Amino acid sequence: MSRSRPIVAIDGPAGAGKSTIARRVADALGFVLVDTGALYRTVALAASRRGIPLSDGESVGDVARGMVSRDELRLDRDPANGVRVLLGPADAREDVSEAIRTPEMSLGASTVSAHPGVRAALLDIQRRAGAEGGVVLEGRDIGTVVFPDAEVKLFLTASAETRARRRYDELVAKGQEVSYEETLDQVRARDRQDEGRAIAPLRRAEDAHLVDSSSMSLDDVLERMLAIVRAWAR
């Protein structure tokens, strides 16, 4: 399929800054942002609220399929934060943008995303959103599974210590009482889950550009990624 504007796929481990940089890349290019990680986090939240163990793939898959079939999961553009996540029926949608950003929902997203039923339910949403190009999608398997034919693939990473420090600072700024060591343990646990799962494990696509942000500023990362996208356009 020939697209006039590219699909930009940004993959990488948890805490690498994909959501922030994806929003800035989309804004700079005038592209639509699709936060795929938010979809899995929302499924984890919905299942948890119903008391369903996140390890129960069949039941969590039913939750995901029901949400999709009833149009109870929506991503809306938010000028301030890039994306707003809405859960529930059209006449009573709840903004869960903050509720899904906890460490528990981060690990929960990794757990539910390993279930084939969940992945199948959400895959169509992602592909429909990006099919015509002019989009930025970020996640764990955008360039390997969701859009293996994406024109521009980027793999954003940073050391576990760097990612933990960033996450720790973010949580402290929100008034949460956490320790750096606890946060580092959570980052490493998430990496093990994402890299070791049987379904669509986290890995860098062979044709993805590696961007290690460990010693780069956000502006430097943005410029590097925009240069890669613009090189494709030439």
JOVENDA-V436013 format. One record per backbone hydrogen bond with DSSP energy under -1.0 kcal/mol. CO is the residue of the C=O (numbers start at 1). NH is the residue of the N-H. E is the energy in kcal/mol with one decimal. If there is no record, write none. Layout:
BEGIN
co,nh,e
CO,NH,E
CO,NH,E
END
This chain:
BEGIN
co,nh,e
6,134,-1.6
7,152,-2.1
8,137,-2.6
9,154,-3.2
10,139,-2.2
11,156,-2.9
13,16,-1.4
17,21,-2.5
18,22,-2.8
19,23,-1.8
20,24,-1.8
21,25,-2.7
22,26,-2.6
23,27,-2.4
24,28,-2.4
25,29,-2.0
26,30,-1.5
26,31,-2.2
32,136,-2.9
34,36,-1.2
34,138,-1.4
36,40,-1.4
37,41,-2.3
38,42,-2.0
39,43,-1.8
40,44,-2.2
41,45,-2.3
42,46,-2.7
43,47,-2.5
44,48,-2.4
45,49,-2.4
47,52,-2.5
48,51,-1.7
53,56,-1.9
55,57,-1.5
56,60,-2.7
57,61,-2.3
58,62,-1.7
59,63,-1.9
60,64,-2.4
61,65,-2.7
62,66,-2.4
63,67,-2.3
64,68,-2.2
65,69,-2.8
66,70,-2.1
67,72,-3.3
68,71,-1.3
72,88,-2.3
74,86,-2.8
76,84,-3.5
78,82,-3.0
84,76,-3.0
85,96,-2.3
86,74,-2.3
87,94,-3.0
89,92,-2.1
94,87,-2.6
96,100,-1.9
98,101,-1.7
102,106,-1.7
103,107,-2.2
104,108,-2.3
105,109,-2.3
106,110,-1.5
107,111,-1.9
108,112,-2.8
109,113,-2.0
111,114,-1.2
112,115,-1.6
115,119,-2.2
116,120,-2.6
117,121,-1.7
118,122,-2.0
119,123,-2.0
122,126,-1.9
123,127,-2.5
124,128,-2.5
125,129,-2.0
126,130,-1.4
127,131,-1.4
130,133,-1.9
134,32,-2.2
135,8,-2.5
136,34,-2.9
137,10,-3.1
138,36,-1.1
141,145,-2.7
141,146,-2.1
142,147,-3.5
147,150,-2.0
152,9,-3.0
153,209,-2.9
154,11,-2.8
155,211,-2.8
157,213,-3.1
159,163,-2.5
160,164,-2.5
161,165,-2.3
162,166,-2.2
163,167,-2.2
164,168,-2.9
165,169,-2.4
166,170,-2.0
167,171,-2.4
168,172,-2.6
169,173,-2.1
171,176,-2.3
172,175,-1.8
179,183,-2.1
180,184,-2.6
181,185,-2.2
182,186,-1.9
183,187,-2.2
184,188,-2.4
185,189,-2.2
186,190,-2.4
187,191,-2.2
188,192,-2.2
189,193,-2.2
190,194,-2.8
191,195,-2.7
192,196,-1.7
193,197,-1.1
194,202,-2.5
205,208,-2.0
209,155,-3.1
211,157,-2.5
213,216,-1.5
217,221,-2.3
218,222,-2.5
219,223,-2.4
220,224,-2.2
221,225,-2.5
222,226,-2.8
223,227,-2.1
224,228,-1.5
225,229,-2.3
226,230,-2.7
227,231,-1.7
228,232,-1.5
229,233,-1.7
230,234,-1.2
END
